[in-house]
Amino acid sequence: VLDAAKARRQGAGTSRRRSAVGGDGGGGRRLRGYSGPGPDPRDPQPLGAVLDRLVKARGWQQPAAEATVFGAWERVVGPEVAQNSRPVKLENGELTVEARSTAWATQLRLLAGSLLQQIAREVGHNVVRKLHIHGPAAPSWSRGPRRVRGRGPRDTYG
């Protein structure tokens, strides 16, 4: 039994060595000589293809898609919508969008379904599942150089 195991081990070792030298790219050894005609792993590769392989190997598809929402907002939603809105945060598939005016916020709420479809078409499904759209931030009376203690500046608006 011991002799049979040794023979199997020696047979596996020689076949492994042959495949590494044979040029199939396996075994972790560096290939020598010219690559010759046809595709070869040593050939120059386009940068986009190399980055795509790296993103897939590291599991960065989801963060890359989320970054596309912010980085290419105009391409994702169109120039007119992008001029009047901006993405604020993306958390758990819920995108918060701030509109330039309350009228645009209302318009974007009406367009929410088509915006979700456009985003899914550009960056992939399940990256953005829900939109939270709000208008411009109102001024806060709680901080600042002219803060009034108590009920606030009630008598200045009338």
JOSULSUL-V440694 format. One record per residue. N is the residue number from 1. RES is the residue in one letter. PHI is phi as a letter, one per 30 degrees, with the letter a starting at -180 (* if undefined). PSI is psi in whole degrees, 0 to 359 (NA if undefined). OMEGA is omega in radians with two decimals (none if undefined). Layout:
N/RES/PHI/PSI/OMEGA
N/RES/PHI/PSI/OMEGA
This chain:
1/V/*/319/-3.14
2/L/d/318/3.12
3/D/d/323/3.13
4/A/d/320/3.12
5/A/d/319/3.11
6/K/d/320/-3.14
7/A/d/319/3.09
8/R/d/320/-3.14
9/R/d/317/3.12
10/Q/d/323/3.12
11/G/d/321/3.12
12/A/d/324/-3.13
13/G/d/319/-3.14
14/T/d/324/3.13
15/S/d/326/3.11
16/R/d/318/-3.14
17/R/d/319/-3.13
18/R/d/319/-3.11
19/S/d/326/3.14
20/A/d/322/-3.14
21/V/d/336/-3.07
22/G/d/339/3.03
23/G/j/20/3.12
24/D/d/0/3.09
25/G/i/354/-3.11
26/G/d/173/3.06
27/G/i/349/3.09
28/G/i/3/3.13
29/R/d/151/3.11
30/R/d/133/3.14
31/L/d/146/-3.13
32/R/c/161/3.05
33/G/i/189/-3.12
34/Y/d/151/-3.13
35/S/d/332/3.11
36/G/i/185/-3.13
37/P/d/154/3.11
38/G/j/167/-3.11
39/P/d/144/-3.13
40/D/b/146/3.14
41/P/d/342/-3.14
42/R/d/352/-3.14
43/D/d/151/3.06
44/P/d/140/-3.11
45/Q/c/147/3.04
46/P/d/143/-3.09
47/L/d/322/3.13
48/G/d/319/3.13
49/A/d/321/3.12
50/V/d/317/3.12
51/L/d/320/3.09
52/D/d/316/3.11
53/R/d/320/3.14
54/L/d/317/3.14
55/V/d/317/3.12
56/K/d/319/-3.12
57/A/d/323/-3.11
58/R/d/350/-3.13
59/G/i/35/-3.09
60/W/c/18/-3.08
61/Q/d/314/-3.10
62/Q/d/309/3.10
63/P/d/325/3.12
64/A/d/321/3.11
65/A/d/321/3.10
66/E/d/322/3.12
67/A/d/329/3.11
68/T/d/325/3.12
69/V/e/317/-3.11
70/F/d/318/-3.05
71/G/d/327/-3.09
72/A/b/44/-3.08
73/W/e/318/-3.11
74/E/d/318/3.12
75/R/d/326/-3.07
76/V/d/314/-3.03
77/V/c/349/-3.12
78/G/j/156/-3.03
79/P/d/322/-3.08
80/E/d/315/3.12
81/V/d/321/-3.13
82/A/d/328/3.11
83/Q/d/329/-3.02
84/N/c/9/3.12
85/S/a/164/3.07
86/R/a/144/3.09
87/P/d/138/-3.11
88/V/c/307/3.13
89/K/a/155/3.10
90/L/b/115/-3.07
91/E/b/124/3.12
92/N/h/38/3.11
93/G/i/6/3.14
94/E/c/116/-3.10
95/L/c/127/3.06
96/T/c/125/-3.11
97/V/c/134/3.09
98/E/c/124/3.12
99/A/d/159/-3.12
100/R/d/331/3.13
101/S/b/168/3.12
102/T/d/330/3.09
103/A/d/318/3.09
104/W/d/327/3.08
105/A/d/317/3.09
106/T/d/317/3.13
107/Q/d/318/-3.14
108/L/d/327/3.07
109/R/d/324/3.09
110/L/d/329/-3.13
111/L/c/8/-3.01
112/A/e/319/-3.14
113/G/d/313/3.14
114/S/d/328/3.07
115/L/d/318/3.10
116/L/d/321/3.10
117/Q/d/318/3.12
118/Q/d/318/3.14
119/I/d/317/3.14
120/A/d/323/3.13
121/R/d/323/-3.09
122/E/d/314/-2.99
123/V/c/349/3.12
124/G/j/157/-3.12
125/H/d/152/3.10
126/N/i/15/2.98
127/V/d/312/3.06
128/V/b/118/-3.13
129/R/c/339/-3.08
130/K/b/145/3.11
131/L/c/135/2.97
132/H/c/115/-3.07
133/I/c/129/3.07
134/H/b/161/-3.14
135/G/d/188/3.14
136/P/d/151/-3.11
137/A/d/134/3.10
138/A/d/154/3.12
139/P/d/143/-3.13
140/S/c/131/3.11
141/W/c/1/-3.05
142/S/d/342/3.14
143/R/b/162/3.06
144/G/k/173/-3.06
145/P/d/339/-3.10
146/R/c/39/3.14
147/R/d/137/3.12
148/V/c/126/3.11
149/R/d/151/3.13
150/G/j/220/-3.03
151/R/d/348/3.09
152/G/j/183/-3.05
153/P/d/75/-3.08
154/R/d/327/-3.03
155/D/d/1/-3.10
156/T/c/354/-3.09
157/Y/c/41/-3.10
158/G/a/NA/none
